[in-house]
Amino acid sequence: MSPPWPYPRWIAHRGAGKLAPENTLAAFRLGAQHGYRMFECDAKLSSDGVPFLMHDATLNRTTNGRGTGGDLPWSQLAQLDAGGWHSRSHAGEPLPTLENLARYCIANGFLLNIEIKPTPGQEEETGRVVAEHAERLWKDAACAPLLSSFRTESLAGAMAAQDAAQPSTPVLGTPFWHHAHA
């Protein structure tokens, strides 16, 4: 028999929906102020392998940058304004890394669904790296984050990373949850 599902039924999409710039710490803080205890975020890789939060493949819609986010190193991505597109009150809000959000969630007892959103052509690597980071960051947490993706290659990469690491992070869309909790 499987244990009960440990995650809430209501999850704040990209932090706070449209109330704050998506996938920023400002959005997750606002979602928490509205009473949400779990969040969904989108994670992809910088060109130097740092998992950071962004939904789109390109920087154009949600930052002051241009081009494909995964083509730039984290040092350049960290300089972008990810809030000014939303409103003046959020101007200067930086793109967060997955580690930034992990620290916030763990310190405040929040749960997370990490949707793996790879840059095209980096599906499997993104899944593997995000899963490795989730294992490391939530190693001592009471409840591991969910990993999900619409890309089967990303889920395969996440599962491969977990096969090597004695996984504790469930990958949604795979039989892992059932095998690990049977």
OpenMM code with the backbone's topology and positions (N, CA, C; nanometers):
from openmm import Vec3, app, unit

residues = "MET SER PRO PRO TRP PRO TYR PRO ARG TRP ILE ALA HIS ARG GLY ALA GLY LYS LEU ALA PRO GLU ASN THR LEU ALA ALA PHE ARG LEU GLY ALA GLN HIS GLY TYR ARG MET PHE GLU CYS ASP ALA LYS LEU SER SER ASP GLY VAL PRO PHE LEU MET HIS ASP ALA THR LEU ASN ARG THR THR ASN GLY ARG GLY THR GLY GLY ASP LEU PRO TRP SER GLN LEU ALA GLN LEU ASP ALA GLY GLY TRP HIS SER ARG SER HIS ALA GLY GLU PRO LEU PRO THR LEU GLU ASN LEU ALA ARG TYR CYS ILE ALA ASN GLY PHE LEU LEU ASN ILE GLU ILE LYS PRO THR PRO GLY GLN GLU GLU GLU THR GLY ARG VAL VAL ALA GLU HIS ALA GLU ARG LEU TRP LYS ASP ALA ALA CYS ALA PRO LEU LEU SER SER PHE ARG THR GLU SER LEU ALA GLY ALA MET ALA ALA GLN ASP ALA ALA GLN PRO SER THR PRO VAL LEU GLY THR PRO PHE TRP HIS HIS ALA HIS ALA".split()
positions = [
    Vec3(0.0838, -0.1187, 0.0000),
    Vec3(0.0000, 0.0000, 0.0000),
    Vec3(0.0879, 0.1246, 0.0000),
    Vec3(0.0536, 0.2207, -0.0821),
    Vec3(0.1292, 0.3450, -0.0914),
    Vec3(0.0906, 0.4390, 0.0220),
    Vec3(0.1867, 0.5191, 0.0676),
    Vec3(0.1533, 0.6184, 0.1699),
    Vec3(0.0628, 0.7257, 0.1091),
    Vec3(-0.0045, 0.8032, 0.1920),
    Vec3(-0.0897, 0.9101, 0.1367),
    Vec3(-0.0051, 1.0133, 0.0626),
    Vec3(-0.0670, 1.0735, -0.0378),
    Vec3(-0.0014, 1.1782, -0.1169),
    Vec3(0.0340, 1.2927, -0.0237),
    Vec3(0.1620, 1.3307, -0.0123),
    Vec3(0.2016, 1.4313, 0.0864),
    Vec3(0.1891, 1.5770, 0.0405),
    Vec3(0.1458, 1.5973, -0.0823),
    Vec3(0.1457, 1.7313, -0.1395),
    Vec3(0.0053, 1.7924, -0.1376),
    Vec3(-0.0034, 1.9241, -0.1214),
    Vec3(-0.1341, 1.9904, -0.1233),
    Vec3(-0.1997, 1.9799, -0.2613),
    Vec3(-0.3294, 1.9989, -0.2639),
    Vec3(-0.4029, 1.9952, -0.3907),
    Vec3(-0.3956, 2.1276, -0.4657),
    Vec3(-0.3690, 2.2360, -0.3957),
    Vec3(-0.3605, 2.3682, -0.4563),
    Vec3(-0.2150, 2.4117, -0.4601),
    Vec3(-0.1699, 2.4473, -0.5794),
    Vec3(-0.0297, 2.4834, -0.5998),
    Vec3(-0.0245, 2.6177, -0.6727),
    Vec3(0.0582, 2.7074, -0.6246),
    Vec3(0.0727, 2.8384, -0.6879),
    Vec3(0.1605, 2.8257, -0.8122),
    Vec3(0.1023, 2.8508, -0.9284),
    Vec3(0.1688, 2.8351, -1.0569),
    Vec3(0.2735, 2.9440, -1.0798),
    Vec3(0.3970, 2.9024, -1.0965),
    Vec3(0.5111, 2.9930, -1.1172),
    Vec3(0.5225, 3.0957, -1.0048),
    Vec3(0.4728, 3.0620, -0.8883),
    Vec3(0.4863, 3.1482, -0.7704),
    Vec3(0.3584, 3.2140, -0.7287),
    Vec3(0.3054, 3.3019, -0.8107),
    Vec3(0.1829, 3.3744, -0.7747),
    Vec3(0.0988, 3.4043, -0.8983),
    Vec3(0.1027, 3.3148, -0.9938),
    Vec3(0.0250, 3.3388, -1.1144),
    Vec3(0.0674, 3.4681, -1.1817),
    Vec3(-0.0291, 3.5549, -1.2088),
    Vec3(0.0004, 3.6805, -1.2777),
    Vec3(0.0146, 3.7985, -1.1820),
    Vec3(0.0130, 3.7728, -1.0511),
    Vec3(0.0208, 3.8809, -0.9528),
    Vec3(0.1612, 3.9369, -0.9350),
    Vec3(0.2602, 3.8611, -0.9771),
    Vec3(0.4010, 3.9022, -0.9663),
    Vec3(0.4753, 3.8409, -1.0851),
    Vec3(0.5955, 3.8875, -1.1138),
    Vec3(0.6681, 3.8308, -1.2282),
    Vec3(0.6988, 3.6824, -1.2057),
    Vec3(0.6516, 3.6010, -1.2970),
    Vec3(0.6602, 3.4557, -1.2824),
    Vec3(0.8022, 3.4057, -1.2595),
    Vec3(0.8106, 3.2986, -1.1804),
    Vec3(0.9375, 3.2315, -1.1534),
    Vec3(1.0425, 3.3222, -1.0912),
    Vec3(0.9997, 3.4198, -1.0117),
    Vec3(1.0934, 3.5026, -0.9352),
    Vec3(1.0663, 3.4802, -0.7872),
    Vec3(1.1639, 3.5115, -0.7036),
    Vec3(1.1411, 3.4983, -0.5596),
    Vec3(1.0285, 3.5899, -0.5136),
    Vec3(1.0125, 3.7051, -0.5789),
    Vec3(0.9003, 3.7941, -0.5452),
    Vec3(0.7674, 3.7224, -0.5650),
    Vec3(0.7556, 3.6433, -0.6699),
    Vec3(0.6325, 3.5694, -0.6969),
    Vec3(0.6081, 3.4624, -0.5911),
    Vec3(0.7117, 3.3913, -0.5498),
    Vec3(0.6942, 3.2867, -0.4501),
    Vec3(0.6614, 3.3471, -0.3129),
    Vec3(0.7223, 3.4587, -0.2814),
    Vec3(0.6887, 3.5268, -0.1550),
    Vec3(0.5436, 3.5734, -0.1550),
    Vec3(0.4981, 3.6275, -0.2667),
    Vec3(0.3596, 3.6733, -0.2754),
    Vec3(0.2631, 3.5556, -0.2689),
    Vec3(0.2961, 3.4466, -0.3347),
    Vec3(0.2136, 3.3262, -0.3251),
    Vec3(0.2016, 3.2788, -0.1806),
    Vec3(0.3114, 3.2837, -0.1073),
    Vec3(0.3092, 3.2445, 0.0345),
    Vec3(0.2215, 3.3401, 0.1151),
    Vec3(0.2271, 3.4688, 0.0842),
    Vec3(0.1429, 3.5657, 0.1552),
    Vec3(-0.0056, 3.5397, 0.1294),
    Vec3(-0.0368, 3.4782, 0.0157),
    Vec3(-0.1752, 3.4434, -0.0159),
    Vec3(-0.2135, 3.3065, 0.0408),
    Vec3(-0.1242, 3.2452, 0.1157),
    Vec3(-0.1563, 3.1209, 0.1845),
    Vec3(-0.1140, 2.9933, 0.1155),
    Vec3(-0.0486, 3.0015, 0.0017),
    Vec3(-0.0048, 2.8794, -0.0660),
    Vec3(0.1111, 2.8165, 0.0099),
    Vec3(0.1120, 2.6836, 0.0158),
    Vec3(0.2159, 2.6081, 0.0856),
    Vec3(0.3000, 2.5273, -0.0128),
    Vec3(0.2584, 2.5280, -0.1406),
    Vec3(0.3341, 2.4580, -0.2447),
    Vec3(0.3329, 2.5429, -0.3710),
    Vec3(0.4439, 2.5320, -0.4437),
    Vec3(0.4620, 2.6103, -0.5648),
    Vec3(0.5058, 2.5210, -0.6797),
    Vec3(0.4817, 2.5698, -0.8005),
    Vec3(0.5347, 2.5089, -0.9212),
    Vec3(0.6309, 2.6095, -0.9817),
    Vec3(0.7451, 2.5614, -1.0284),
    Vec3(0.8410, 2.6471, -1.0979),
    Vec3(0.8899, 2.5744, -1.2216),
    Vec3(0.9521, 2.6494, -1.3097),
    Vec3(1.0106, 2.5938, -1.4321),
    Vec3(1.1619, 2.6082, -1.4228),
    Vec3(1.2341, 2.4991, -1.4470),
    Vec3(1.3805, 2.5021, -1.4365),
    Vec3(1.4446, 2.4604, -1.5675),
    Vec3(1.5456, 2.5359, -1.6067),
    Vec3(1.6266, 2.5039, -1.7242),
    Vec3(1.7732, 2.5278, -1.6882),
    Vec3(1.8637, 2.5015, -1.7803),
    Vec3(2.0071, 2.5157, -1.7540),
    Vec3(2.0672, 2.6332, -1.8291),
    Vec3(2.1565, 2.7041, -1.7614),
    Vec3(2.2402, 2.8037, -1.8290),
    Vec3(2.3435, 2.7278, -1.9120),
    Vec3(2.4157, 2.7982, -1.9961),
    Vec3(2.5154, 2.7314, -2.0805),
    Vec3(2.6275, 2.6674, -1.9995),
    Vec3(2.6474, 2.7149, -1.8754),
    Vec3(2.7494, 2.6551, -1.7891),
    Vec3(2.6894, 2.5614, -1.6851),
    Vec3(2.5653, 2.5162, -1.7072),
    Vec3(2.5071, 2.4098, -1.6273),
    Vec3(2.4398, 2.4491, -1.4974),
    Vec3(2.4083, 2.5765, -1.4769),
    Vec3(2.3409, 2.6204, -1.3542),
    Vec3(2.1896, 2.6144, -1.3761),
    Vec3(2.1168, 2.5370, -1.2947),
    Vec3(1.9709, 2.5361, -1.3074),
    Vec3(1.9128, 2.6693, -1.2594),
    Vec3(1.8347, 2.7339, -1.3465),
    Vec3(1.7716, 2.8602, -1.3104),
    Vec3(1.6251, 2.8553, -1.3508),
    Vec3(1.5471, 2.9504, -1.2997),
    Vec3(1.4028, 2.9474, -1.3204),
    Vec3(1.3618, 3.0339, -1.4387),
    Vec3(1.2943, 2.9710, -1.5343),
    Vec3(1.2380, 3.0418, -1.6491),
    Vec3(1.1500, 2.9452, -1.7260),
    Vec3(1.0353, 2.9933, -1.7683),
    Vec3(0.9416, 2.9107, -1.8432),
    Vec3(0.9786, 2.9014, -1.9909),
    Vec3(0.9980, 3.0132, -2.0552),
    Vec3(1.0179, 3.0175, -2.1996),
    Vec3(1.1601, 2.9782, -2.2378),
    Vec3(1.1764, 2.9367, -2.3626),
    Vec3(1.3109, 2.9094, -2.4127),
    Vec3(1.3891, 3.0397, -2.4287),
    Vec3(1.3174, 3.1466, -2.4659),
    Vec3(1.3860, 3.2738, -2.4871),
    Vec3(1.3662, 3.3676, -2.3687),
    Vec3(1.4546, 3.4630, -2.3604),
    Vec3(1.4528, 3.5625, -2.2530),
    Vec3(1.3556, 3.6768, -2.2818),
    Vec3(1.3114, 3.6895, -2.4034),
    Vec3(1.2413, 3.8080, -2.4520),
    Vec3(1.1171, 3.8474, -2.3728),
    Vec3(1.0303, 3.7539, -2.3376),
    Vec3(0.9020, 3.7880, -2.2759),
    Vec3(0.9158, 3.8303, -2.1301),
    Vec3(1.0038, 3.7662, -2.0537),
    Vec3(1.0053, 3.7887, -1.9084),
    Vec3(1.1330, 3.8504, -1.8530),
    Vec3(1.2205, 3.8973, -1.9403),
    Vec3(1.3407, 3.9681, -1.8936),
    Vec3(1.3713, 4.0817, -1.9908),
    Vec3(1.4726, 4.1572, -1.9568),
    Vec3(1.5194, 4.2607, -2.0490),
    Vec3(1.6270, 4.2068, -2.1442),
    Vec3(1.6475, 4.0753, -2.1439),
    Vec3(1.7436, 4.0122, -2.2328),
    Vec3(1.6791, 3.9661, -2.3622),
    Vec3(1.7600, 3.9194, -2.4528),
    Vec3(1.7136, 3.8693, -2.5821),
    Vec3(1.7856, 3.7393, -2.6121),
    Vec3(1.7190, 3.6535, -2.6867),
    Vec3(1.7801, 3.5278, -2.7273),
    Vec3(1.7416, 3.4131, -2.6354),
    Vec3(1.8070, 3.3023, -2.6545),
    Vec3(1.7790, 3.1795, -2.5789),
    Vec3(1.8524, 3.1816, -2.4452),
    Vec3(1.7773, 3.1635, -2.3380),
    Vec3(1.8359, 3.1669, -2.2042),
    Vec3(1.9456, 3.0640, -2.1846),
    Vec3(1.9244, 2.9435, -2.2352),
    Vec3(2.0219, 2.8371, -2.2182),
    Vec3(2.1511, 2.8572, -2.2943),
    Vec3(2.1574, 2.9598, -2.3785),
    Vec3(2.2811, 2.9889, -2.4526),
    Vec3(2.3770, 3.0780, -2.3746),
    Vec3(2.3321, 3.1318, -2.2616),
    Vec3(2.4142, 3.2254, -2.1839),
    Vec3(2.4632, 3.1621, -2.0546),
    Vec3(2.5838, 3.2017, -2.0084),
    Vec3(2.6311, 3.1548, -1.8780),
    Vec3(2.5537, 3.2241, -1.7654),
    Vec3(2.5543, 3.1613, -1.6489),
    Vec3(2.4811, 3.2175, -1.5357),
    Vec3(2.5285, 3.3592, -1.5023),
    Vec3(2.6557, 3.3874, -1.5157),
    Vec3(2.7074, 3.5215, -1.4829),
    Vec3(2.6368, 3.6302, -1.5632),
    Vec3(2.5970, 3.6021, -1.6861),
    Vec3(2.5233, 3.6995, -1.7671),
    Vec3(2.3742, 3.6982, -1.7337),
    Vec3(2.3176, 3.5800, -1.7129),
    Vec3(2.1749, 3.5699, -1.6787),
    Vec3(2.1446, 3.6396, -1.5464),
    Vec3(2.2387, 3.6318, -1.4526),
    Vec3(2.2185, 3.6915, -1.3195),
    Vec3(2.2087, 3.8434, -1.3255),
    Vec3(2.2514, 3.9035, -1.4345),
    Vec3(2.2471, 4.0495, -1.4485),
    Vec3(2.1158, 4.1004, -1.5070),
    Vec3(2.0298, 4.0110, -1.5526),
    Vec3(1.9061, 4.0519, -1.6199),
    Vec3(1.7981, 4.0967, -1.5218),
    Vec3(1.7104, 4.1819, -1.5704),
    Vec3(1.5926, 4.2268, -1.4953),
    Vec3(1.4764, 4.1357, -1.5336),
    Vec3(1.4297, 4.0556, -1.4389),
    Vec3(1.3188, 3.9629, -1.4635),
    Vec3(1.1870, 4.0147, -1.4065),
    Vec3(1.1831, 4.1411, -1.3629),
    Vec3(1.0610, 4.1952, -1.3042),
    Vec3(1.0038, 4.3166, -1.3741),
    Vec3(1.0864, 4.3923, -1.4427),
    Vec3(1.0423, 4.5164, -1.5042),
    Vec3(0.9340, 4.4980, -1.6090),
    Vec3(0.9309, 4.3832, -1.6768),
    Vec3(0.8266, 4.3568, -1.7767),
    Vec3(0.6895, 4.3514, -1.7115),
    Vec3(0.6857, 4.3119, -1.5846),
    Vec3(0.5591, 4.2932, -1.5136),
    Vec3(0.5037, 4.4253, -1.4609),
    Vec3(0.5895, 4.4995, -1.3917),
    Vec3(0.5463, 4.6270, -1.3329),
    Vec3(0.6683, 4.7025, -1.2808),
    Vec3(0.6516, 4.8320, -1.2624),
    Vec3(0.7623, 4.9129, -1.2095),
    Vec3(0.7999, 4.8687, -1.0687),
    Vec3(0.7032, 4.8253, -0.9899),
    Vec3(0.7332, 4.7854, -0.8521),
    Vec3(0.8232, 4.6614, -0.8461),
    Vec3(0.8307, 4.5852, -0.9540),
    Vec3(0.9164, 4.4660, -0.9564),
    Vec3(1.0414, 4.4853, -1.0423),
    Vec3(1.0640, 4.6065, -1.0907),
    Vec3(1.1825, 4.6331, -1.1723),
    Vec3(1.3086, 4.5982, -1.0939),
    Vec3(1.4014, 4.5326, -1.1602),
    Vec3(1.5274, 4.4942, -1.0974),
    Vec3(1.5250, 4.3565, -1.0328),
    Vec3(1.4111, 4.2905, -1.0320),
    Vec3(1.4013, 4.1556, -0.9736),
    Vec3(1.4879, 4.0604, -1.0567),
    Vec3(1.5814, 3.9891, -0.9951),
    Vec3(1.6699, 3.9012, -1.0717),
    Vec3(1.6066, 3.7653, -1.1012),
    Vec3(1.6619, 3.6980, -1.1994),
    Vec3(1.6285, 3.5578, -1.2218),
    Vec3(1.6849, 3.4779, -1.1048),
    Vec3(1.6097, 3.3883, -1.0451),
    Vec3(1.6674, 3.3057, -0.9381),
    Vec3(1.7226, 3.1739, -0.9916),
    Vec3(1.8174, 3.1197, -0.9201),
    Vec3(1.8621, 2.9832, -0.9472),
    Vec3(1.7676, 2.8879, -0.8756),
    Vec3(1.7711, 2.7622, -0.9141),
    Vec3(1.6932, 2.6611, -0.8431),
    Vec3(1.7390, 2.6554, -0.6975),
    Vec3(1.8662, 2.6736, -0.6740),
    Vec3(1.9178, 2.6718, -0.5366),
    Vec3(1.8605, 2.7869, -0.4539),
    Vec3(1.8465, 2.9065, -0.5128),
    Vec3(1.7842, 3.0184, -0.4406),
    Vec3(1.6440, 2.9801, -0.3936),
    Vec3(1.5641, 2.9243, -0.4850),
    Vec3(1.4266, 2.8876, -0.4500),
    Vec3(1.4247, 2.7724, -0.3503),
    Vec3(1.5144, 2.6773, -0.3655),
    Vec3(1.5212, 2.5650, -0.2711),
    Vec3(1.5452, 2.6155, -0.1287),
    Vec3(1.6389, 2.7054, -0.1132),
    Vec3(1.6682, 2.7591, 0.0209),
    Vec3(1.5462, 2.8290, 0.0798),
    Vec3(1.4751, 2.9069, -0.0021),
    Vec3(1.3544, 2.9755, 0.0448),
    Vec3(1.2470, 2.8749, 0.0858),
    Vec3(1.2218, 2.7764, 0.0004),
    Vec3(1.1177, 2.6773, 0.0299),
    Vec3(1.1519, 2.5948, 0.1541),
    Vec3(1.2721, 2.5471, 0.1635),
    Vec3(1.3119, 2.4644, 0.2773),
    Vec3(1.3070, 2.5448, 0.4067),
    Vec3(1.3580, 2.6670, 0.4047),
    Vec3(1.3590, 2.7503, 0.5264),
    Vec3(1.2177, 2.7808, 0.5760),
    Vec3(1.1210, 2.7829, 0.4850),
    Vec3(0.9840, 2.8190, 0.5220),
    Vec3(0.8869, 2.7019, 0.5218),
    Vec3(0.9369, 2.5812, 0.4994),
    Vec3(0.8522, 2.4627, 0.5017),
    Vec3(0.7571, 2.4518, 0.3827),
    Vec3(0.7925, 2.5125, 0.2690),
    Vec3(0.7083, 2.5056, 0.1499),
    Vec3(0.7496, 2.3864, 0.0640),
    Vec3(0.6556, 2.3362, -0.0120),
    Vec3(0.6804, 2.2250, -0.1027),
    Vec3(0.6898, 2.2778, -0.2457),
    Vec3(0.7474, 2.1960, -0.3346),
    Vec3(0.7746, 2.2438, -0.4691),
    Vec3(0.7554, 2.1343, -0.5724),
    Vec3(0.6975, 2.1726, -0.6859),
    Vec3(0.6952, 2.0905, -0.8071),
    Vec3(0.7879, 2.1604, -0.9055),
    Vec3(0.8982, 2.0952, -0.9389),
    Vec3(0.9941, 2.1501, -1.0339),
    Vec3(0.9617, 2.0930, -1.1709),
    Vec3(0.9093, 2.1778, -1.2579),
    Vec3(0.8866, 2.1334, -1.3948),
    Vec3(1.0138, 2.1563, -1.4735),
    Vec3(1.0664, 2.0502, -1.5305),
    Vec3(1.1889, 2.0562, -1.6090),
    Vec3(1.1513, 2.1110, -1.7467),
    Vec3(1.2029, 2.2300, -1.7788),
    Vec3(1.1721, 2.3007, -1.9042),
    Vec3(1.3017, 2.3186, -1.9821),
    Vec3(1.3469, 2.2162, -2.0506),
    Vec3(1.4789, 2.2246, -2.1149),
    Vec3(1.4828, 2.3179, -2.2350),
    Vec3(1.6002, 2.3730, -2.2577),
    Vec3(1.6281, 2.4403, -2.3839),
    Vec3(1.6275, 2.3307, -2.4902),
    Vec3(1.5641, 2.3536, -2.6054),
    Vec3(1.5609, 2.2491, -2.7084),
    Vec3(1.6998, 2.1925, -2.7373),
    Vec3(1.7062, 2.0599, -2.7376),
    Vec3(1.8326, 1.9899, -2.7606),
    Vec3(1.9045, 1.9507, -2.6330),
    Vec3(1.8559, 1.9979, -2.5167),
    Vec3(1.9204, 1.9667, -2.3891),
    Vec3(1.8251, 1.8954, -2.2927),
    Vec3(1.7296, 1.8225, -2.3480),
    Vec3(1.6253, 1.7611, -2.2666),
    Vec3(1.6806, 1.6653, -2.1613),
    Vec3(1.7567, 1.5658, -2.2033),
    Vec3(1.8049, 1.4645, -2.1090),
    Vec3(1.9028, 1.5232, -2.0069),
    Vec3(1.9959, 1.6045, -2.0532),
    Vec3(2.0934, 1.6667, -1.9616),
    Vec3(2.0232, 1.7538, -1.8577),
    Vec3(1.9235, 1.8310, -1.9007),
    Vec3(1.8516, 1.9170, -1.8063),
    Vec3(1.7821, 1.8328, -1.7011),
    Vec3(1.7167, 1.7239, -1.7423),
    Vec3(1.6521, 1.6354, -1.6457),
    Vec3(1.7510, 1.5787, -1.5456),
    Vec3(1.8663, 1.5357, -1.5949),
    Vec3(1.9684, 1.4770, -1.5067),
    Vec3(2.0211, 1.5796, -1.4074),
    Vec3(2.0570, 1.6974, -1.4551),
    Vec3(2.1169, 1.7995, -1.3682),
    Vec3(2.0148, 1.8502, -1.2660),
    Vec3(1.8922, 1.8736, -1.3090),
    Vec3(1.7893, 1.9200, -1.2149),
    Vec3(1.7649, 1.8138, -1.1069),
    Vec3(1.7583, 1.6867, -1.1450),
    Vec3(1.7384, 1.5799, -1.0464),
    Vec3(1.8550, 1.5715, -0.9485),
    Vec3(1.9779, 1.5857, -0.9987),
    Vec3(2.0955, 1.5828, -0.9106),
    Vec3(2.0917, 1.6991, -0.8115),
    Vec3(2.0550, 1.8165, -0.8590),
    Vec3(2.0453, 1.9315, -0.7696),
    Vec3(1.9329, 1.9121, -0.6670),
    Vec3(1.8201, 1.8602, -0.7104),
    Vec3(1.7086, 1.8374, -0.6171),
    Vec3(1.7501, 1.7390, -0.5077),
    Vec3(1.8177, 1.6317, -0.5451),
    Vec3(1.8648, 1.5336, -0.4456),
    Vec3(1.9571, 1.6001, -0.3440),
    Vec3(2.0501, 1.6808, -0.3922),
    Vec3(2.1461, 1.7463, -0.3033),
    Vec3(2.0792, 1.8522, -0.2163),
    Vec3(1.9975, 1.9367, -0.2760),
    Vec3(1.9392, 2.0499, -0.2038),
    Vec3(1.8353, 2.0069, -0.0998),
    Vec3(1.7588, 1.9033, -0.1312),
    Vec3(1.6520, 1.8594, -0.0398),
    Vec3(1.6925, 1.7341, 0.0369),
    Vec3(1.8207, 1.7065, 0.0442),
    Vec3(1.8711, 1.5841, 0.1076),
    Vec3(1.8136, 1.5621, 0.2472),
    Vec3(1.8071, 1.6647, 0.3278),
    Vec3(1.7606, 1.6511, 0.4653),
    Vec3(1.6209, 1.7086, 0.4884),
    Vec3(1.5502, 1.7412, 0.3818),
    Vec3(1.4164, 1.8000, 0.3940),
    Vec3(1.3136, 1.6929, 0.4295),
    Vec3(1.2079, 1.7350, 0.4958),
    Vec3(1.1009, 1.6432, 0.5347),
    Vec3(1.0274, 1.5875, 0.4135),
    Vec3(1.0158, 1.6652, 0.3074),
    Vec3(0.9422, 1.6218, 0.1881),
    Vec3(1.0165, 1.6708, 0.0643),
    Vec3(1.0542, 1.5783, -0.0206),
    Vec3(1.1276, 1.6123, -0.1432),
    Vec3(1.0349, 1.6792, -0.2440),
    Vec3(1.0918, 1.7568, -0.3359),
    Vec3(1.0077, 1.8164, -0.4401),
    Vec3(0.9651, 1.7113, -0.5424),
    Vec3(0.8573, 1.7404, -0.6130),
    Vec3(0.8188, 1.6608, -0.7296),
    Vec3(0.8992, 1.7098, -0.8485),
    Vec3(0.9355, 1.6200, -0.9373),
    Vec3(0.9953, 1.6576, -1.0640),
    Vec3(0.8958, 1.6184, -1.1724),
    Vec3(0.8700, 1.7100, -1.2646),
    Vec3(0.7777, 1.6819, -1.3739),
    Vec3(0.8302, 1.7451, -1.5015),
    Vec3(0.7785, 1.6995, -1.6139),
    Vec3(0.8153, 1.7573, -1.7425),
    Vec3(0.7188, 1.7062, -1.8483),
    Vec3(0.7007, 1.7862, -1.9512),
    Vec3(0.6260, 1.7414, -2.0674),
    Vec3(0.7186, 1.6727, -2.1665),
    Vec3(0.8485, 1.6717, -2.1381),
    Vec3(0.9480, 1.6108, -2.2246),
    Vec3(0.9922, 1.4768, -2.1657),
    Vec3(0.9586, 1.3670, -2.2340),
    Vec3(0.9937, 1.2345, -2.1825),
    Vec3(1.1448, 1.2177, -2.1695),
    Vec3(1.2221, 1.2827, -2.2565),
    Vec3(1.3686, 1.2726, -2.2478),
    Vec3(1.4193, 1.3349, -2.1178),
    Vec3(1.3544, 1.4424, -2.0744),
    Vec3(1.3940, 1.5061, -1.9476),
    Vec3(1.3614, 1.4158, -1.8292),
    Vec3(1.2458, 1.3512, -1.8347),
    Vec3(1.2103, 1.2571, -1.7278),
    Vec3(1.3066, 1.1389, -1.7261),
    Vec3(1.3476, 1.0926, -1.8435),
    Vec3(1.4447, 0.9832, -1.8504),
    Vec3(1.5777, 1.0260, -1.7889),
    Vec3(1.6205, 1.1481, -1.8175),
    Vec3(1.7439, 1.1987, -1.7575),
    Vec3(1.7331, 1.2085, -1.6067),
    Vec3(1.6184, 1.2528, -1.5572),
    Vec3(1.5967, 1.2618, -1.4120),
    Vec3(1.5999, 1.1226, -1.3493),
    Vec3(1.5356, 1.0281, -1.4145),
    Vec3(1.5349, 0.8912, -1.3617),
    Vec3(1.6747, 0.8303, -1.3627),
    Vec3(1.7525, 0.8555, -1.4670),
    Vec3(1.8891, 0.8030, -1.4742),
    Vec3(1.9741, 0.8586, -1.3607),
    Vec3(1.9573, 0.9873, -1.3314),
    Vec3(2.0325, 1.0478, -1.2208),
    Vec3(1.9913, 0.9845, -1.0897),
    Vec3(1.8655, 0.9551, -1.0742),
    Vec3(1.8180, 0.8966, -0.9495),
    Vec3(1.8589, 0.7518, -0.9341),
    Vec3(1.8679, 0.6784, -1.0428),
    Vec3(1.9132, 0.5397, -1.0348),
    Vec3(2.0522, 0.5327, -0.9724),
    Vec3(2.1341, 0.6350, -0.9978),
    Vec3(2.2704, 0.6384, -0.9461),
    Vec3(2.2772, 0.6942, -0.8043),
    Vec3(2.1706, 0.7573, -0.7567),
    Vec3(2.1802, 0.8318, -0.6316),
    Vec3(2.0896, 0.7818, -0.5194),
    Vec3(2.0326, 0.6626, -0.5307),
    Vec3(1.9390, 0.6177, -0.4282),
    Vec3(1.8323, 0.7248, -0.4061),
    Vec3(1.7411, 0.7424, -0.4986),
    Vec3(1.6525, 0.8588, -0.5035),
    Vec3(1.5552, 0.8720, -0.3881),
    Vec3(1.5280, 0.9973, -0.3579),
    Vec3(1.4200, 1.0289, -0.2644),
    Vec3(1.3255, 1.1310, -0.3256),
    Vec3(1.3562, 1.1796, -0.4452),
    Vec3(1.2751, 1.2799, -0.5115),
    Vec3(1.1842, 1.2127, -0.6136),
    Vec3(1.0517, 1.2174, -0.5946),
    Vec3(0.9632, 1.1525, -0.6913),
    Vec3(0.9591, 1.2266, -0.8247),
    Vec3(0.9594, 1.1487, -0.9319),
    Vec3(0.9510, 1.2032, -1.0671),
    Vec3(0.8103, 1.1760, -1.1168),
    Vec3(0.7310, 1.2803, -1.1312),
    Vec3(0.5928, 1.2677, -1.1748),
    Vec3(0.5894, 1.2224, -1.3193),
    Vec3(0.5002, 1.1295, -1.3485),
    Vec3(0.4905, 1.0783, -1.4842),
    Vec3(0.5735, 0.9528, -1.5025),
    Vec3(0.6302, 0.9016, -1.3928),
    Vec3(0.7085, 0.7784, -1.3988),
    Vec3(0.6593, 0.6849, -1.2890),
    Vec3(0.6970, 0.5585, -1.2965),
    Vec3(0.6564, 0.4660, -1.1908),
    Vec3(0.7397, 0.4788, -1.0641),
    Vec3(0.8337, 0.5740, -1.0572),
    Vec3(0.9202, 0.5860, -0.9399),
    Vec3(0.8413, 0.5983, -0.8111),
    Vec3(0.7413, 0.6863, -0.8096),
    Vec3(0.6661, 0.7097, -0.6862),
    Vec3(0.6131, 0.5782, -0.6311),
    Vec3(0.5603, 0.4937, -0.7194),
    Vec3(0.5008, 0.3684, -0.6744),
    Vec3(0.6059, 0.2684, -0.6304),
    Vec3(0.7189, 0.2627, -0.7009),
    Vec3(0.8235, 0.1684, -0.6631),
    Vec3(0.8885, 0.2071, -0.5305),
    Vec3(0.9146, 0.3324, -0.5108),
    Vec3(0.9850, 0.3772, -0.3909),
    Vec3(0.8968, 0.3741, -0.2671),
    Vec3(0.7649, 0.3778, -0.2872),
    Vec3(0.6745, 0.3861, -0.1725),
    Vec3(0.5825, 0.2655, -0.1622),
    Vec3(0.6165, 0.1553, -0.2281),
    Vec3(0.5335, 0.0343, -0.2240),
    Vec3(0.5525, -0.0407, -0.0945),
] * unit.nanometer
topology = app.Topology()
chain = topology.addChain("A")
for resn in residues:
    res = topology.addResidue(resn, chain)
    for name in ("N", "CA", "C"):
        topology.addAtom(name, app.Element.getBySymbol(name[0]), res)
